[in-house]
């Protein structure tokens, strides 16, 4: 699965109405840099999210 195959957003994401909060990211996500949406910019690491 490539990073183009899924899109994850914070629950408060203003860009998408149906933000998908998650505590279990796909294996492809190893850092917040892997999450494309700007809604993740407020996090420095995945540890802050989980």
N, C-alpha and C positions, 0 to 999 in steps of 0.2 A: 504494500500500500504506500503510495507516495503522499507527500504532505498536501497535494491537491485533492486527495480523495476525502478529506474531512475538514470541517471547520468547527472550531470550538470558541465559545465566547463566554464572558462573565455574565452572571445573571443580570447585572446592571448595564449591559452593553447597550449603548445608545444607537449604534449603527444597525443592529438587528433586534427586532422586537422579541424574538424567541431565543434569548441568550440561553446557553446550555451550561449550567454550572456542573463541574465534575470534580470528583476526588480521585478518579482513576483514569489517567490519561492513556491513550494508546501507546504501544511500545515505541512508536516513531517519535514521540515527544520526549526529549531528554532535557530540554531547557526552555525557558520562556521565549527564547529567540525562535523556537520551532512553532510558536503560536503566532499566526500572521496578523490577526486583528489588533488594531490599536488599543482595544479595551484591556489588553494585557500589559500595556506599557507601564502601568503603575506598580507592577510587581518586579522585584529584582531577581527572584528565583522561584522555582517550582515549590520549594519548601514553604514559601509564604502562602501559596494557593492551597496546598493539601492540608 
